[in-house]
Amino acid sequence: MGNHALLSPSSSHRWLSCTPSAVLETEFENKSSNAAEEGTAFHALCEHKLKKALRRRSKRPVSAFNSDEMEEHSDAYVEFVLEQFEKAKQTCSDPLVLIEQKLDLSEFVPGSFGTADCLMVSDDTLHIIDAKYGLGVLVDAERNTQLMCYGIAALSVYESLYDIKEVSLSIFQPRRENVQTWTMPVEDLKDWAENELKPKAQMADKGEGEYCPGEWCQFCRAAVKCRARAAEKLRIAEEEFKLPPLLTDEEIESILPMLSDITKWANEISAYALEAALNHGKEWSGFKVVEGRSNRKFSDEDAVAKAAKEHGYTDIYRQSLITLTEMQKLMGKKQFEEILGDLVIKPPGKPTLVPLSDKRQAMNVSDAKNEFNEIMED
C-alpha cells in the first residue's frame, strides 16, 4: 500500500460530494502545508502521551512544532480519551483501546485504507476518536464521513468479537474549543456503507459522475483550475454584486457566508498565476511580475556589532524579557504561578464575525449594538 489511497477516508467528504474530483486531483502535485506538518506533529505527541498514560512503551517524538500550546492540547486529548475509557469500563470489563490503528476499507472503497487516531471497542459500543489540530475549519462529528469510514472498517474486524450495537464518533478539536460526540446505530452505518459509500466510491474510482462545487472544494488540489467551481463563483459574484449603492441588511446577510470562499478562490487563482509565471515562464496577457517592497536588514549581525564597537559605538543592544512561554519553562509551572501568576494577563482576542455554528462563546456587544441602531435610526 502506498502512502496515500486515491479514495482516502480523510478526503471522503470531498469524493462523496463530488465523485470525479479524486481522479482529477491526481493531475496535481500533493504539496504538504505547514498546517499539515503541524497536525502530524500534534498527532505524534498525542499518540506518545496516550501510550504512556496506558502504560505502553513509547519514545517521545521530537518536533520543531512543539510548543506550550501543543503540550496543553495533547494533554487535554489524553484526558478526553481516558474519560471515554472510564465510561466504557462501566459496562464492559475489558474495553479494547487501539492507538493509530491501520484500517482496511477495500471491501467498500477500492484500494482504500486509513489510520484511526483512537479506536475503543466495548461490549455494545465502537467508539472512534479523532484529533484535529486545525484552526481554520470547524469539524463536525455528526455524520462525519471520515469517521464513518473508520467505523465500518473497524466494525468488520471487531463485530465478531463484541456485540456492538452502536458506533460513536468523537471529534477533539481543542484550538476551536470543539469537542463533540455523535452516536449512530450499527444498522444505520451499515446501510450508509452499502447504499451510499460503496456505489459512490466505485464512481469516484473511475472518475465518473458530475462535478459538484461546495465547501468540500477547500482542500481539493484541483480546485484552483476546476471549471465547475469557477462557474459557480462567477455566478454568485454576478448575482450578488449587481446591487444598488446601499445594500439592505438582508442582502449583506446573504453575501456574508459566501465572502470567505470567494476571497479564498480569488487568492488561489492569483497564487496559481504567480507560481506559473515565476517557475514555468508563463506569460499572462496584460500582466507582468514585479518585485514587491522589502525592508533593509543586516547581512551578518556579529560583523555589524564588531564594526560598530571598533568605531566606539557600544550602546547597540536592546534588552528585552524572554517570552512568557520561555519564562514558564525556566521556572517550571508551579514556581511560575507563585512568582509571576499575578502579573500574567490574557487580553481579549480580536473580535471576529463567524457563523452561529461556531462553538465559541459570543461576545457581549450589546452596548455597541445599541449605539449602531441609534445611528441607523437617526
N, C-alpha and C positions, 0 to 999 in steps of 0.2 A: 504493500500500500504506500502511495506517495504521501507527501506532507499534507496535500490538500485534495479532498474529494471534489469533483466537479459540482456535485449537489451536497454540500455540507449542511449539517443541521444548523450551524450558526448563520448561514445565508438563506435558510429555508423560507423565511418570511418574504424574501425577495423573489425566489424562483417559484414559490407557490402563488404569488400575486401576479407575477409577470413571467410566464413559463419560458419564453425564448431567451430571457436575459442571461441565463447561466452559460449557454454556449457562446453568446455574443461576447461575454466578459473574457473568454479565453483569448480573444484577439488583442487584449490589452495587458500590459505588464502589471503584475501584482506587487505594487510597491508597499513596503512596510512604512507605517507612520510612527511618529514619536508617541502618539497616544496608544497605539497598538503595542509598542515595546514596553511602555509604562504599565499597561494592562497585564502583559506577560510577566513582568517583574512582580506585580501585586499578586498574581495567581501563584507564582512560585513561593512567595513568602507565606501566603495563606496555607498552601499545601504543607510547608515545613512546620508551621506553628500548630496546625491541626494534628499532624502526625505526632508531634511532641506531646500535645495535650492528651492524645490517646495512647501514649507510651509506646510509640513505634519509632524505629530508627529513622533519623533524617539529619542531613547536613544543611546548615543554614546557607541559603543562596546569597551570593554577593552581587549587588547590582548598583549601577550609578544612579538609579531612580529612587533608591531607598531614602526615605525622609521621615520626619516625625509624624507627618500626616499619614503616610503609608503604614507606619508601625501601629498607630492608633486604630486605623480602619481594619487592618488584618487581625488585630486583637479582637475587635468587635465582631468580625466574621466568625472567628473561632468560638466566641461566646455564643453567638446565634446558633451555630451547628450543635454545640454541646447542649443548649437548651432543647433543641429538637430531639437530640439523643435521649435526654432525660424523659421527655414526653413519650417517646417510643418505648422506653423501658417499662413504663407504667402498664402497657398492655401486652408486651412481648418480652420474654425472659432473655432472648439473645438477638437483639436487632443487629443487623449487619451494616457496618459503615465502610463504604468504599470511597477512596480518595483518588481523584484524577483517573477515573475508570474509563478505559477504552471500550467503546461500544460499536458493534457492527449493525448497520441499518440496511444492509443489502437485500434483505428479504422484502423490504418495502420500497427502497430507493436504490436504483442501480449504482453499484460501486461506492455507496456512501458509508461513512464511519465518522465517529466524533469522540470527544473526551468530555465526560461529565465531571464537574468540579467535585461534587459530593453526591453519592447515592446512599440512601438509608432504606434498608429493607426490613420491614417487621411483619408480624402475622397478618395484618389487614391493610397496611399502607406501604406503598412505594413512594419515597419522598426524594425529589430531585432538587438540589440546592445549587444555584448558580451565582457566582460572584461577578459583579460588573463594576469596574473601576471608572468607567467613562462618566464624564460630566455633561456632555453635550446632549445626549438623548435619554429621556426618561423611559426606562424599560418596564413594561407591564407584565405581570405574571399571568394574568387571565388569558387563556388560550394562546400562550406563548409557544409558537411552533417549534422553536429550538428545543425547549424543554419537553414538549410533547414528543418530539423525535427521540430524545434520550429515553423518555418514558416507555415508548413502545419497544425500543430496542432492549431495554433492561427487563421489561415485562416478559419477553420471550425467553430470557435466561432464567429468571427467578420465580415465575409463577408456578413452576412445578415443585418448588421447594417451600413456598409460602402461600397461604391462602389470601392473596392480595385482592381487596375489594375496591380500593380507590387509589388514585395517584395524586399526590400533592406536588405542586410546582412552586418553588420559592425563588424570588429574586432578591439578592442582597446588594444594593447599590448605595454604599454609605455616603459618597460625596454628594448625592442628591437627597439624602435622608429618606431613601426609598427602600423600605423592607416590606415585602408583601408575599403572601402565600395564597394560592388558589388551588382548590381541590376538585377533581372530576371523577365520576365513577369509571371503573375499568372498561365497562361496556362502551361508554361514550368515546374513550380513547381508541379502542379497537375499531369502532365504527368509522371514526375520522381517518384512521390509518388506512383502512380498506377502501373507503369510498372517496376520500379527498387526496390524502397523501400519495397513495400508490398510483392512481391514474395521472395526477398532475406531474409526479416525478418522472413517469415514463415520457410524457410530453416534453418536459424540461430537458431530459437527457438527449432527446433528438432535436432540440431547438425549435419545437413546434408550438403553435398557439399564437395568441395575439399579444403584441406589446401593450403593456398597461401601466402608464406612469402613475406614480403616487409617492407617499412618504418613504416607501421602501427603496426609491431611487438613490437615497442619500449615500449609501455605501457601495453602489454599483459602479464597477470600474468603467463600464461602457456609457455611463450616464452623460458624460460631457459631449459625446458625439451622437447620442440617441435621438433620432428624428422624431419619434413619438413624444419624447419628453419636451423637445424644443417646441413642437407644435402646440403642446399643452400650455407651456409657459407663455408663448406668444399670444395664444388665445385668451388666457387670463389677463395678460397685460392690455390687450386690445379692449376687452370687456370692461375691465376695472378702471382703466385710466382715461377713457373718453368721458371725462366728467366735468361738470361746471366748476368755476374757480373755487367755490366754497362747498366742501363736502359735508354731507349730513353725518350725524353720529352713527347712523345705521350703515352708511357707506364705508366709514372708517372701520367699523367693527367687521364688515365683510372682507375688507382688504387686509387687516392685521394678521390673520392666520396664514396668509399667503406670502407675506413680505419676506420672511426669513428664507423660504425656499427659492423665491425668485432672485433674491440677492445672492444666495449661495450658487445658484445656477449661473448667474451673470459672472460671478467671480471665477467659477470653474472654467467658463469659456475664455475669459481673459488670461487665466493661468495657462491653459492649454495652448492658446495662440502665442503667448510669450515663449513658452518652452519650445514650441515648434520653430519659432523664428531664431531663438538662441542656439539650439542644439542641432537643428536639422536644416538650417538655412532657408526656411520657408519665408517667402515674401508675401505679406498680406497687402492687397491693393488699398492705398490710402493711408497706410500706417508705416511707421519706422520704429526701430529700437533705439532709445537714447539712454544715456547714463543718468541715473537718479541722483538726488542730492546726498552728499555724505559729509561726515564731520572729521576734522583733523584728529590724529592721535599719534602718540609717541610710538616709534618702531621698537625701541628697546629701553624699558624703564630703568634698568640698572645703569646703562650707559648714560642716560639722561641725568640721573642722580649724581653720578661720578663727575660729569662735566660741570654741572651746576655748582657742586661743592668746591671743585677746583677753582672756580671763579668767585668764591666767597659767599655763594647763596646757600645757606644752611636750613633756613626755615621753609622747607619744601614739602614737608609731610603733613597730612591731615590725620588727626587722631579720631577714631570712631569706635563705638562699642561693638563688640561682637554681636551677632544676631541673637534673638530670643531663643531660637532652637539650639544654637551652639552653647549659649549660657546654661540651658537646662541640661544639656549633655555633660557639660563641665561639672556642674554641681550635683547632678542626679535629681530625679523628680522631687523627692522628699525635701532635700535641702533647698532646692529652688523655690518650692512652695513656701517654706518657712522664712527664707531670707527676702525673696522678691515677690511673693504671692500678691501682696497688697499693691504692688507697683505695676501689675500687669492689667492692661485694659484690652477689650476687644471692641474696636469701633464698629458701628453698623456698616454692613456691606452696601455697595452701590445699589440703589433701587433699580429693579428690572421688571419690565412688564412681561408676564408669562401667561400661558393658558391656564384655566381653572384646574385642569387635570394635573398640574404640577403639585407635588406633595408638600412643598414648603409653606410655612405659615404666612398668611397675608399680612402685610404691614398695616399699621393703623394710620391711614392717610385721611381721616375724616375732616381735619381742620383744613387741609389743602383743598379737599373736595368741596367744602362749603364755600371757600374763597373763590374757587373756579366757577361754581354755579352762580355765585353773586355777580361775577364779572359778566358771565354769559347773559344773565337776566338784565343787567344794566344796558 
